[in-house]
Amino acid sequence: MKIAIIGSGNIGGSLGLIWAKAGHQVMFSGSRHPEKLDSLVAKATGNATAGSPFQACQFGDVILLAVPWPEVDQLLPALEESLEDKTVIDATNPLTPDFIDLAIGLSDSGGETVARRLPGSNVVKAFNSVGANIFQSESRMFGDQVPSLFFCGNDPAAKQVVATLISDAGFDPVDVGGIRSSRFLEPLEQLWVEILKSGIQQEFIFSLLRR
Amino acid sequence: MKIAIIGSGNIGGSLGLIWAKAGHQVMFSGSRHPEKLDSLVAKATGNATAGSPFQACQFGDVILLAVPWPEVDQLLPALEESLEDKTVIDATNPLTPDFIDLAIGLSDSGGETVARRLPGSNVVKAFNSVGANIFQSESRMFGDQVPSLFFCGNDPAAKQVVATLISDAGFDPVDVGGIRSSRFLEPLEQLWVEILKSGIQQEFIFSLLRR
């Protein structure tokens, strides 16, 4: 697939590299440091280019949105038209300006907010509550366990596409419903922060156990 | 320990039985059907009795609150005094009257609400987002994995007590911070509902994987 990365930081940059190495065509965009984009392209060994967010949205069939929340309102109006009919993966977290708390929740969510800003796109919430270290490592495996990656959205075809990309990234895709379920995936990021603050020494991830 | 069960339904009844079988002294209370309480006492093979919620609160050193949310406001004023200086495990979910959505969240939580109603108690949020089927089965194991049980509260000593009861119930206790973290544990129950609605055939639980 042709994947646009909007926000090539710890999450976007690392996921883009995973997908490039899995054989997808990736365009990185959105870094305050151009040399960062060049570095990602070099690491992607042939499957990646760099451009502006606008160029990336025109290039991509699937777009990963992985910018800090304050940039979402700045970026989306200019990108909206080039994102029509495309699948947009919302990996953002709707945090307060100090990055400490969720700014939206309970009767709304970041995912639903992004969906309202992009009414012509198919927004799927995913990748917002996994530590970047998991994406930056060689493998997603936890012992012999493939970790879960929870995702939600309203459009079944878009969710199929995202489920494939989740699998290609080494996770087990777990469908948690409509885009409204972003109200439950965004607090999961806060739970992740709390566990980090508790002083855990190992890498960790929330996963579904089944029996 | 002496454990009071307030609300002896699927969650409270099953947890009370687990703890009775683990050797704790349990008093069951709070069922619309008195014969249900008798049945639980019989299954507990010697370590349990039944009584009113008030009697149970006087009996217990630790109290498990596992009633539907609308009953919380009805019960707590009468129980508040007998719960002073005791550890109260809040296993409730602050749902809307139709039981569909969370009624509280983002800048408040059910756990913080219960803590405000019981200012003299040490409230610890736990057991609110695990399916009753897990408590009702012979074992908590998922293959060779001990599943996580997330808990939070403000008082370290009360959290130690609850961590012990979580272990005695067969789970790995995972501390997620102060009672404020109830804002992240209550949406986890909603995520549980979404996964159930997705048609999953197996029993499941959210757990922390570590590496």
Interface residues (C-beta under 8 A of the other chain):
Chain A: L102 I104 G105 L106 M141 F142 G143 Q145 P147 F150 C152 V174 D175 V176 G177 S181 R183 F184 L185 P187 L188 Q190 L191 E194 I195 K197 S198 I200 Q202 E203 F204 I205 F206 S207 L208 L209 R210 R211
Chain B: L102 I104 G105 L106 M141 F142 G143 Q145 P147 F150 C152 V174 D175 V176 G177 S181 R183 F184 L185 P187 L188 Q190 L191 E194 I195 K197 S198 I200 Q202 E203 F204 I205 F206 S207 L208 L209 R210 R211
